[in-house]
Amino acid sequence: MLQNRVLPFNKDEVNCLLVTLSQLHFAFSSSNPTGLSLRAVLDDSPESPLYHIENLTSAERGGSDNIRIGIFRDGLFYVVGFTIGSQRHPVKLLMDSGGGLIWTQCQPCKNCFPRNLGIYDPRVSRGYGILPCDHPFCDGDGRIYNCVNGVCVYDVRYGGGASTRGVASLEAFHFLIDRSNIKTFNNVIFGCSDDNRDIFFKNTDISGIFGLSMARDSMASQFSPLIHARFSYCLVPFIDAIPRPLVLRFGEDIPQLPPQHVQTTMFLPKPGSNYYDLDLLDISVANHRLGFHPYTFRTRPNGLGGCFIDSGALFSVIDSDTIGVNAYQAVVTVFEAYCGSGGLRRTTADPNFGVCYEYPTNYHDFASITFHFNGADYTVDGQYGHYFGRGYFCVAIITGNFGTVLGAWHQQNKRIIYDAGIGGLQFADEQCINDVL
């Protein structure tokens, strides 16, 4: 049962929630021309950085059933923690299923944001290398980076104005797979960023982003041969403490869920998109189904619209520019009616949200929200569908005009499985505090 607890809250964090939304790869970071990439495009040359991963023997791999990474929470952000390089430099990166590039700040730095941990220095790592300009990621019509003055570089922009630039690189990643064992993978492609602007997680332990999307340079794509194109996590509620790291699981390490408890919705192919796009048909609030037209949340002719799931977006977004109706306004109107029927008093205590109310003592009757996907109903309990401040609560939904996003706040206490092998998303309710390293 939800108690009247206050979540530690930094308004700067919430003002820049949408880290991965409207991600633009400018100039030489062109989109994937083949649309959804369910598997990494592997180069069979021994010089390819992906060759090492693809051609590991079973013994060298150590078995694909125990690839896992610790998940931590830094303020309102869920991050993965591991070490890189021969010097085993610790990094914490935002866990981002909506972004592709894996990157961390690097010395020497042109523009680096302040953080609590030191900055990785590739000059002192024996395993560091630069991605060659003739690599498919940096050469040809399908490139996602660009060769400038003989160096493979990238320039990635995020919604809200944040950007990162640097050198496409190779390095050893060391994952603590349980409390005493470390697994090392060499020649992982990542971004060594020395020019970072308007980054919103400054003054934290976070040094970059851990991309898990369908983009070719993401962790999910690079490791696809080992992880069977599957990864999974379970996020502890934000109001609860995490005494031990949670687990980002891959491949055979993902728990088998009872068939009667798991639901599956297939990814919706969307040309040019690397997101995990979903076919959202309708929405219910407090068991009241709004009755949207099935095509309300489809992609519009201008390329905007649609729906996708994104662990890097803190709060869910409902599109206000859907065809024929303002879906966001329709949803919050039902929330307003529900809360109004309970005699709750509106407040403007938090400008980040459109619908907020004073929080009476011992009030627990919060409305649930259900996202009706094609083939599956994703229900968020009322206690996880609201944000709680000092003496008030808000419907944890943000308006936007680029599409609808299922963010991390609506993923609390859910087992989420991204399975590109079957081409779908699986989910089930779970007590995530039990899924720890």
N, C-alpha and C positions, 0 to 999 in steps of 0.2 A: 504494500500500500504506500502510496506517495505521501511523504511528509512535507511540511512547509520548510524546505531547506533552500538555502541561497547558493547558487552556483557562482564561483569566482568568475568575474566577468571583466574583460578588457574591451572597451568599446572600439579600440583600434582594430582588434581582431575581427569583430563582427562587421565593421565597416568595410573590410576587405575580404569577405567570406569567399567570394566566387573565384578561387584561385585558378580553376581550370576551365571556367566557362568562357565561351567565345574565344577559345585559344586560336591564335593566328600565327602561322609560320611564315614570316615575312620573306619576301624576295626569294632567296635561294632555299628556303624551307618549304618546298611545294608539297601539296597534299598527295596522298597515295593514289595514283591513278587507277588502281584496280579496286578501289573501294575497301570493303572489309577484309582485313588480313587475318585469317584464322590460324595461320602458322607463319613463323619467321621464314623469310626468303633466304635460304642458306647457300653460301658460296662453297663449293667443294674444294677450293684451293687450300693447301696447307697454310698459306699466308693469311687466309681470312680469319678474323678474330672469332667468327662463329664456328670455324672448323674444329677448334679445340673442344667446344662443348658437344658438338654433334658426334665427334668420333671418340669420345671417352669410352673405355671399356667398362663393363659392369663393375669390375673391382675399383677402377679409378673413380667412377661416379660415386661409389659407396652406397649404391642403391638409390633409386629415385623416390623411395617411399619416405625419406626423412629430410627432404629439403624444406626448411622452415626458417623464418626470421622473426625475431622478437618485435612486438608492437608495444609502444609506449604512448603515454598521453602527455603532451606539453601544452598546458593551458587548455584551450579548446581544440587542439589539433591532435589527431592520431598520427603517429610517426613510426617508422621502422628504424631500428638501431643495429648497426654492425660496424666492422672495421674494414679499411681499404689500404692497399699498398703494403710493401715490405715492412714499413714502420708501424703497421696495424693502427692507423689513425682512426679514431672513433668518429662516426658520423650519425646524425639523426636526420632523416629525410621524410618530408610529408608523404604519407601513403595516398597515392593519387591514381584511382582507377580511371580518371578522365584525361590523364596526360600520358605522353609517350616517353619523352626524354628523361633519363636518369641524370641528375646533375648535382654537383656540390660546389661550393665556393673554393677557389684555388688561389694560392700565392704564386707569383706576385700579383697583387690586385689593383685594377684601375678604379673600380667602384665596388666596394664590398660593404655589406650591411653589418652592423655590430651583432655579435652573438656571444653566448656564454662559453662555448667551447672554442678551441683553437681552430685555425683554418688549415686545411690540407695543403701540403706543399709537395707537388709531384717531383721536384728536383732532388728529394732525398729518398725517393722510392726506387728500388732496383727493378721493379716490374712494370713501371709506367711506360706507356708508349703513346704515340699519336696515330690516329686512324689515317691510313694512307689515302691520298687523293684519288687513287684508282679503285677504291672500294665502292661497291654499288650504292652505298648510302651517300656517297659524295660525288658520284660520276654518272652521267647519263640522264635520260629524260625522267627516270623514276627517283632521282636523288632527293634526299630530305635535308642534306647539308650542302655546302658549297665550298669549292676549293678557291682560296684567296691567297695569292703569293706563295703557292705551294703548300698551304696548310688547310686542312679540312676544318671548317668553322661552322657555327650555327648562330642563329638569332631567333629567339622564341619570345613571343609576346603573349601575355595573359590578359583576360578580362580585368578591368579596373586599372590598367595602365602598367602593371608590373612587366618586367622583361629581364631576360638573361641572355648573355652572349659569352662565347668562349670557344675552346678548341675541342673537337670530337676526339676522344681519347680512349685508351685501353688501360685496364688496371685489374689487379686481383681483388676480389671481394671475399671477405671472410665472414661466414654466417655462423652464429652460435645456435646449433640445432637442438641442443638440450642444455642442461645446467653444467655440463662438463666437456662437451664435444663441439669442435669447430670444423666446418666444412669450407674449403677454399675453392673458388672458381677463378681461373686466370682469364685474361683477355676479355673481360666484360666491357662492352661499349658504354661509355658514359660521357657526360659533359663536364669539362673542367672550366668552370665559369669564373671569369675575372672581371666581368662588367655586369653588375646587377643593380637594377633601378626600381624604386618604388615597391620593394619586396615587403610584404606585410608581416612576416614572422621574425622581424628583427628583434634583438634583445631576448631571444629564446635560445634553446639548444639546437634549433633546426638550422641546417646549413644548405638545404636544397630540396629537391623533389624526387620522389621515387615513382616513376611512371609505370603504370600497369595496364594501359589501354591496349587497343589492338594495333597501335602504331608499330612499325617494324623495329624501332629502337627501344621499345619498352622491355621491362623485365619479363613480362608474360610472353612476348614474342621471341626474345633472344633465347630464353630457356625452354621454349615450347617442346623441343624433342625430349627433354628430360621430365617435364611436368605434365605431359599429356594434354597440354593446352588448358590446364585447370589451375585455379587458385581460389583460396577461401579465407575468410576472416569472420570474427564474431566480436562486435564492439560492446564493451561494458557500458552501461548507462553513465552519462556524463556526471551525474550527481554522486556516483559511487567511486570509492577509491580503488586503485589497482595495485595490490600488494606485490604482485609479480608480473613480468611481461606477458602480454597476450601473445597469440601465435598467428602469423601469416603463413598459411599452409599451402602446399603445392602438391599436385599429382596424387599419388597413392596415399599421401599422408592426410588427405582430407577425410574426415570421418564419414562412414556410411550412415545415411539417415534412414529411419524407418519409412518405407514407401507411403504409408498412410499419413505421415506428417509433412513430407516435403512437397512443395509445389514447383512447377517448372513453367516458365514462359520463354518463348524463343526470341532470340535477337532479331531485330527488324533490319534487313539489309538497307543501307542508306549510302548511295554512291558518294565517295569522297570523305566519308566519316570514319574516324578511328574510335569513336565512342561505342559503348555497349548500349546501342539504341534498342528501345523497347516499344511494343505496340500497346499503348495506353488507350483503352476504350472508354472508360468512364471513371467517376470518382464518387464515393459515398462519404458523408459526414454523419457520425452518430447513427449509422444504419439507414440514413436517408440517401437514396441514390439520386444523383442529380439528373441523370438521363441525358448526358451529352451525346451528340451525334458521334457515331464510331470514328468519323474522320476528323473530329475536332482537334485532336492532338497529333495529326499527321504533319509531315513537312509541307510548308507552304511553297508556292512557286518561286519565291525569292531565296529559298534554301534554308530559311529559318523555321522554327517550330520543331515538332517531334518531341521525343522524350528519351532520356538516358539516365543511367545510374552512375553516380560519381562519389567515391569516398573522399575526394579532395574538396568537395563543396560542403560546407558545414551544414547549412540549412537547405531544405528543399525549395525549389522555385516552381511556381505555377504560371504558365504563360498568360499574359493579359492581352495578347494580340492574336488569339486563336480565331479561326474563320467563323464568322457569324455570331460570335459571343465572346465576352471577356471571361474566360474560364476562371482566372484568379478571383475576380469580383463575385462570380457565381458561388465559388467555394466559400469565401470568407463571409458572404451573406448568410449562408447556412450556419456557420459558426456563430455569427452575431445573433441570429435568431435563437440558437440553442442557449447561448450564455444569457441573452436577454430574458429568456423564459425562466431562468433561475434567479433573476433579480440582481445579477452582477452589475457593477458600476464600471463604465468605461474609464480608461485613463490613457494619457499620452506620455507615460513615464519613460517609454523607450521608443525613440523615433526610428529604430531599425525595423520595426514590425508595424503592420497596418492595423492589427486588432489586438488590443491589450485590455486587461481588466484588473481591478483591485483584487487581491487574493485574500479572501476571508479565512479566518482560522478554521481548521478542520473541514475545509472544502476539498472534495476529492472527485467530484462528478465531471470529469473532463471528457469531452467528446473524442471519439476515435475517428480516424480517417482511413479509408480503404481505397487503394489504387487498383482498379479492375483492369488487369492486363489480359492480353489474349491468352486464355487457358489457365489463368491463375489470379487469385485475389490476394493482394498484399495489404494486410490490415495492421495499422500502427495503433497500439494501445494509447488511450488518452494521455497517460502520464509521460509517454515518449513523444507526443505530438505537440507539446507546448514547451516554451522557454520560461523559466522561473527566475525572477529578480527579487529585489527586496520589497516585499509587500505587493507584488503584482505578478501576473503571468501574461504571456502573449502566445497567440497561435504561431507556431514555429514554421511559418511559410513566408517566402519573399516573392514579390511580384517581379516579373521580367518580361521582355518581349522577344527573346531569342529562342525560347523553348522551355520545356518542363524538365526539371531535374529532380531525381530522387537522391537527396543528400544524406550525409552521415547522421544527422539528427534523427531521421526516420529509419535508421538502420540499427538502433540500439536493441540489444538482446535478440538479434536475428543472426542465424547462420546464413551467410551469403556465399554462394558458390558461383563463380564465373566459369563456365565450361564452354570454351570455343570449340571443343571437339564435337559436342552435340549441337553447338550453335545456340545455347540458351543459358538463362539465369535460373538457378535453383535457390530456394530459401525456405527456412523453417524457424519457428520460435525456439529460442535456446537461452539458458542461463549462462551468459558468456563468461562470467567470473570463474567458471570451471575450466575454461580453455586457456591454460597458462603453460609457459615453459617450465 
